[in-house]
Amino acid sequence: MAATVAYLTDAVENRMPHQVITANPIMIMAALDNPSYMDIMKSAELVVPDGTGVVWAAEYCKEPVTERVAGFDLLHELLRVGESYHWKVYLLGSTPEVIQETSARLQMQYPGIVIAGYRDGFFGPDSDEEVIDGIKETAPDLLFVARGADSQEPWIAKYKSRLNIPVMMGVGGSFDVISGKTRRAPKAFQKVRMEWLYRLLKEPTRYKRMLALPKFVLKVVREKDKVTKVE
């Protein structure tokens, strides 16, 4: 986390556009099934290991990462650092009520940053130009997009060269948690890397998405075995 924050701080200070993808097993399996999504992940300037499964896979394949870099935590770490620089932040996504409350709470929690603007995520492709123009007018240092992994990463990738923002990151359901609409998994679940189970217990309808987890584990084991046999 410390290395990631330092790297992105440098990106902001040097005005170097970065799409940051917080990768988890569900996203990786989606990329394996969808070549265009794989291209988006490969073209991102920075991919961090958000999901516990990704950290496990790295360890299992003997190419360990230092730690998990959760998108929710990275968002807060960047805002904490950004207070010293008075970074400008734009929030995009979720419902009008959630995005407004998120904006208010973040400004209160991090008074040194500037919430340059915000907009809900209920817009279609025909409104993209208007949204892009609105974001560019505020000239933010950080852009956080909460529209779901299936749409936020493709949207950022499509327009990142035009937005030209140092840090552009999809944050999934983070605004729901920040606004108080939903709760993040308790520390006990986080400590044992079981946040996914807490979310599943709270939202049983997520079970279809969660089916990607055992498939991911099987894929990692099989690929590791292939490499071992070749060696």
C-alpha positions as CSV (number, residue, x, y, z in Angstrom):
1,M,0.0,0.0,0.0
2,A,2.8,2.4,0.9
3,A,4.6,1.8,-2.4
4,T,1.3,2.2,-4.3
5,V,0.5,5.5,-2.6
6,A,4.0,6.8,-3.1
7,Y,3.9,5.9,-6.8
8,L,0.5,7.5,-7.4
9,T,1.6,10.6,-5.4
10,D,4.4,11.0,-7.9
11,A,2.0,10.5,-10.8
12,V,-0.2,13.4,-9.5
13,E,2.7,15.7,-8.9
14,N,4.0,15.0,-12.4
15,R,0.6,15.1,-14.0
16,M,1.0,11.6,-15.5
17,P,-2.4,10.0,-16.4
18,H,-2.9,6.6,-14.8
19,Q,-5.8,4.2,-14.9
20,V,-5.6,2.1,-11.7
21,I,-7.4,-1.3,-11.7
22,T,-8.0,-3.0,-8.3
23,A,-8.0,-6.6,-9.5
24,N,-9.9,-9.4,-7.9
25,P,-10.5,-13.0,-9.0
26,I,-13.9,-12.2,-10.5
27,M,-12.4,-9.5,-12.7
28,I,-9.6,-11.8,-13.7
29,M,-11.9,-14.6,-14.7
30,A,-14.0,-12.1,-16.7
31,A,-10.9,-11.0,-18.5
32,L,-10.0,-14.6,-19.4
33,D,-13.5,-15.0,-20.9
34,N,-13.6,-11.6,-22.6
35,P,-10.6,-10.5,-24.8
36,S,-11.7,-6.9,-24.8
37,Y,-11.8,-6.8,-21.0
38,M,-8.4,-8.5,-20.9
39,D,-7.0,-5.7,-23.2
40,I,-8.4,-3.1,-20.8
41,M,-6.6,-4.7,-17.9
42,K,-3.3,-5.1,-19.8
43,S,-3.5,-1.4,-21.0
44,A,-4.0,-0.1,-17.4
45,E,-1.0,1.9,-16.1
46,L,-1.3,0.2,-12.7
47,V,-3.0,-3.0,-11.5
48,V,-3.0,-3.7,-7.8
49,P,-4.0,-6.9,-6.0
50,D,-7.4,-6.0,-4.4
51,G,-8.8,-9.5,-4.0
52,T,-7.6,-11.9,-1.3
53,G,-7.6,-14.6,-4.0
54,V,-5.1,-12.6,-6.1
55,V,-2.7,-12.4,-3.1
56,W,-3.2,-16.2,-2.5
57,A,-2.5,-17.0,-6.2
58,A,0.7,-14.9,-6.2
59,E,1.9,-16.8,-3.1
60,Y,0.9,-20.2,-4.5
61,C,2.8,-19.4,-7.8
62,K,5.8,-18.4,-5.8
63,E,5.7,-14.8,-7.0
64,P,4.3,-13.2,-3.8
65,V,3.1,-9.6,-3.5
66,T,3.8,-7.7,-0.3
67,E,0.1,-7.4,0.7
68,R,-3.4,-6.8,-0.5
69,V,-4.1,-3.3,-1.8
70,A,-7.9,-3.0,-1.4
71,G,-9.5,-0.3,-3.5
72,F,-11.5,1.1,-0.6
73,D,-8.4,1.5,1.5
74,L,-6.4,2.9,-1.4
75,L,-9.1,5.6,-1.9
76,H,-8.8,6.7,1.7
77,E,-5.0,6.6,1.7
78,L,-4.8,8.8,-1.4
79,L,-7.3,11.3,0.2
80,R,-5.2,11.3,3.4
81,V,-2.0,12.1,1.5
82,G,-3.9,14.5,-0.8
83,E,-4.8,16.8,2.1
84,S,-1.3,18.0,2.3
85,Y,-1.4,18.9,-1.4
86,H,-5.0,20.1,-1.5
87,W,-5.7,17.7,-4.3
88,K,-8.9,18.1,-6.3
89,V,-11.2,15.1,-6.4
90,Y,-14.1,14.2,-8.7
91,L,-16.6,11.5,-7.7
92,L,-18.7,9.7,-10.4
93,G,-21.2,7.0,-9.9
94,S,-23.9,5.4,-7.7
95,T,-27.3,7.1,-7.0
96,P,-27.8,10.9,-6.6
97,E,-28.5,10.4,-2.9
98,V,-25.4,8.2,-2.3
99,I,-23.0,10.4,-4.3
100,Q,-24.2,13.6,-2.6
101,E,-23.8,12.0,0.9
102,T,-20.4,10.5,-0.1
103,S,-19.2,13.9,-1.2
104,A,-20.3,15.5,2.0
105,R,-18.7,12.9,4.3
106,L,-15.4,12.8,2.4
107,Q,-15.1,16.6,2.6
108,M,-15.8,16.5,6.3
109,Q,-13.3,13.6,6.9
110,Y,-10.6,15.1,4.7
111,P,-11.0,18.9,4.9
112,G,-7.7,19.5,3.1
113,I,-8.9,18.0,-0.2
114,V,-11.2,19.8,-2.6
115,I,-14.3,17.9,-3.8
116,A,-14.2,19.6,-7.2
117,G,-17.4,17.9,-8.4
118,Y,-19.6,14.9,-8.4
119,R,-22.3,13.2,-10.5
120,D,-24.4,10.1,-10.2
121,G,-23.8,7.1,-12.4
122,F,-27.2,7.0,-14.1
123,F,-26.3,8.1,-17.6
124,G,-25.9,6.3,-20.9
125,P,-23.4,6.6,-23.8
126,D,-25.4,9.5,-25.2
127,S,-24.4,11.6,-22.2
128,D,-20.7,10.7,-22.1
129,E,-19.6,13.9,-23.8
130,E,-21.5,16.0,-21.3
131,V,-20.0,14.0,-18.4
132,I,-16.5,14.2,-19.8
133,D,-16.8,18.0,-20.3
134,G,-18.1,18.4,-16.8
135,I,-15.2,16.5,-15.3
136,K,-12.5,18.3,-17.4
137,E,-13.8,21.7,-16.3
138,T,-12.9,20.9,-12.7
139,A,-9.4,19.7,-13.6
140,P,-9.2,17.1,-10.8
141,D,-6.1,15.2,-9.6
142,L,-8.2,12.1,-8.7
143,L,-11.2,10.6,-10.4
144,F,-13.1,7.9,-8.6
145,V,-15.7,6.0,-10.6
146,A,-18.3,3.7,-9.0
147,R,-20.3,2.1,-11.7
148,G,-19.6,-1.6,-11.3
149,A,-16.5,-3.5,-12.6
150,D,-18.3,-4.5,-15.8
151,S,-18.7,-0.9,-16.8
152,Q,-16.4,1.4,-14.8
153,E,-13.1,0.0,-16.1
154,P,-14.2,0.0,-19.8
155,W,-15.5,3.6,-19.4
156,I,-12.3,4.8,-17.9
157,A,-10.2,3.0,-20.5
158,K,-12.3,4.5,-23.3
159,Y,-11.9,8.1,-22.2
160,K,-8.7,8.2,-20.1
161,S,-6.7,9.9,-22.9
162,R,-9.3,12.6,-23.1
163,L,-9.8,13.0,-19.4
164,N,-6.0,13.2,-18.8
165,I,-6.3,12.9,-15.0
166,P,-3.3,11.6,-13.0
167,V,-5.3,9.0,-11.1
168,M,-8.5,7.4,-12.5
169,M,-9.8,4.5,-10.5
170,G,-12.9,2.3,-10.4
171,V,-14.1,1.9,-6.8
172,G,-17.1,-0.4,-7.1
173,G,-19.4,-0.2,-4.1
174,S,-17.1,2.1,-2.0
175,F,-19.5,5.1,-2.2
176,D,-22.3,2.9,-0.7
177,V,-20.0,2.2,2.3
178,I,-18.7,5.7,2.7
179,S,-22.3,7.2,2.5
180,G,-23.5,4.7,5.1
181,K,-25.9,2.9,2.8
182,T,-24.0,-0.4,3.4
183,R,-21.4,-1.6,5.8
184,R,-18.0,-2.9,5.1
185,A,-17.1,-6.3,6.4
186,P,-16.1,-6.3,10.1
187,K,-12.4,-6.3,11.0
188,A,-12.6,-10.0,11.9
189,F,-13.6,-10.9,8.4
190,Q,-11.0,-8.6,6.9
191,K,-8.2,-10.1,9.1
192,V,-8.9,-13.7,7.9
193,R,-9.4,-12.5,4.3
194,M,-13.1,-13.5,4.2
195,E,-14.7,-10.2,3.2
196,W,-16.2,-12.0,0.2
197,L,-18.1,-14.3,2.6
198,Y,-19.5,-11.4,4.6
199,R,-20.8,-9.8,1.4
200,L,-22.3,-13.0,0.3
201,L,-24.1,-13.5,3.7
202,K,-25.4,-9.9,3.5
203,E,-26.3,-10.2,-0.2
204,P,-27.2,-13.8,-1.1
205,T,-28.0,-12.7,-4.7
206,R,-24.3,-12.3,-5.3
207,Y,-23.8,-16.1,-5.3
208,K,-23.7,-16.2,-9.1
209,R,-20.8,-13.8,-9.2
210,M,-19.1,-15.7,-6.4
211,L,-19.1,-18.9,-8.6
212,A,-16.1,-17.4,-10.3
213,L,-14.0,-17.9,-7.1
214,P,-13.7,-21.7,-7.2
215,K,-13.1,-21.5,-10.9
216,F,-10.3,-19.0,-10.3
217,V,-8.7,-21.4,-7.7
218,L,-8.9,-24.3,-10.1
219,K,-7.5,-22.2,-12.9
220,V,-4.5,-21.1,-10.8
221,V,-3.8,-24.7,-9.7
222,R,-4.0,-26.1,-13.2
223,E,-1.8,-23.4,-14.6
224,K,0.8,-23.8,-11.9
225,D,0.9,-27.6,-12.5
226,K,1.4,-26.9,-16.2
227,V,4.4,-24.7,-15.5
228,T,5.8,-27.2,-13.0
229,K,5.6,-30.0,-15.5
230,V,7.3,-27.9,-18.2
231,E,10.1,-27.1,-15.8
